[in-house]
Amino acid sequence: MQLAFSAAEIAAIVQPLSSSGSTGVTVRGIASLGAAQSGDLSFLGNPKYKADVATTKASIVLVPADYAGEPAGDQQFLRVEKPSVALARLCGRIEQLLWPKPVAGIHPTAVIASGARVAASATIGPFCVIEEGAEIGERTHLQAHVFIGRNARIGTDGWLMPRVTVTTECVVQDRVRLHPGVVVGSDGFGYEFVQGRHEKVPQVGNVLIENDVEIGSNTTIDRARFSRTVIGEGTKIDNLVQIGHNVIIGRHCLVCAQVGISGSATLEDYVVLGGQAGVAGHLTIGKGSKADGQTGVNSDLEPGSFVKGSPCLPYNLEQRINVLRKKLPDLFKRMDAVEGALEDLKKSSAL
């Protein structure tokens, strides 16, 4: 990553509430407080690293507005409301430099059906396949080896990275980012046991991905058995997530890595699922609920729930149980000692 930002350019991007100190050094890298050297930018995003600010060698440090310390010589502190958000905005500018908007057009190796519709401002990369009746919206970028199935629709300003697959009839709306290996519209896992055999249940629905969704690498979203599997507006899904058929995920949810959501489950708006959490089928997770990492959700959750464990319990209760669980061996030893003492007491009383 090659950067070259002056202090003034960085300030123009992050819009600090105030600043102290100054530096003429050109920023050429981003590093943690402990690892940063002259020419790096760093930030105080977590209070646990507050002591590192005083010793960091970073030329520019993004700090919270209430940070009381002062910079060293040839060092500048930019005080912002949220340092992590300010860094994200700077990284957004860097991203534009690293992956500039490609020139519109269709690579000669792409295979596009005659009945497909590709906007003139779209970019179709090498070895893409776009089947009959599919539609690619304005300014959308398909990188290499993307497959768009028959009658699928991709909206405007999308970014589909290498090896993304969007199958027949699925709909991806505007400003959606699909990372490498995402599969949208694989068959739902549906079988009926008939006369000693597992008979496949056809999955004839589709998937709808609404505006401003981002989906991480190698995540799979199954098409519905009927009707739609839905990923709501603004939802962000991490890598290696499995979403079953007819799942409904609401708006602005966060689904972390290796989560599994079984068929016909519903996540209402603003739900957060920690890494490796699992949700059983046909459940409803209420608005704003949170499940800690590796939680097994096997019952409906009321809005605003915060759960942990498998099967899940209220977070604070599960934490207390975890503390008590560590004491069980000593407790059994004490109970054995008590039982032994009682047995000795019985024997002495019988004499």
Stockholm file with secondary structure:
# STOCKHOLM 1.0

chainA/1-351         MQLAFSAAEIAAIVQPLSSSGSTGVTVRGIASLGAAQSGDLSFLGNPKYKADVATTKASIVLVPADYAGEPAGDQQFLRVEKPSVALARLCGRIEQLLWPKPVAGIHPTAVIASGARVAASATIGPFCVIEEGAEIGERTHLQAHVFIGRNARIGTDGWLMPRVTVTTECVVQDRVRLHPGVVVGSDGFGYEFVQGRHEKVPQVGNVLIENDVEIGSNTTIDRARFSRTVIGEGTKIDNLVQIGHNVIIGRHCLVCAQVGISGSATLEDYVVLGGQAGVAGHLTIGKGSKADGQTGVNSDLEPGSFVKGSPCLPYNLEQRINVLRKKLPDLFKRMDAVEGALEDLKKSSAL
#=GR chainA/1-351 SS CCCCBCHHHHHHHHCCSEEEEECCCCBCEECCTTTCCTTEEEECCSGGGGGGGGTCCCSEEEEETTCCCCCCTTEEEEEESCHHHHHHHHHHHHHHHHSCCCCSEECTTCEECTTCEECTTCEECTTCEECTTCEECTTCEECTTCEECTTCEECTTCEECTTCEECTTCEECTTCEECTTCEEEECCCCEEEETTEEEECCCCCEEEECTTCEECTTCEEECCSSSEEEECTTCEECSSCEECTTCEECTTCEECTTCEECTTCEECTTCEECTTCEECTTCEECTTCEECTTCEECSCBCTTCEEETTTTEEHHHHHHHHHHHHHHHHHHHHHHHHHHHHHHHHHHHHC
#=GC SS_cons         CCCCBCHHHHHHHHCCSEEEEECCCCBCEECCTTTCCTTEEEECCSGGGGGGGGTCCCSEEEEETTCCCCCCTTEEEEEESCHHHHHHHHHHHHHHHHSCCCCSEECTTCEECTTCEECTTCEECTTCEECTTCEECTTCEECTTCEECTTCEECTTCEECTTCEECTTCEECTTCEECTTCEEEECCCCEEEETTEEEECCCCCEEEECTTCEECTTCEEECCSSSEEEECTTCEECSSCEECTTCEECTTCEECTTCEECTTCEECTTCEECTTCEECTTCEECTTCEECTTCEECSCBCTTCEEETTTTEEHHHHHHHHHHHHHHHHHHHHHHHHHHHHHHHHHHHHC
//
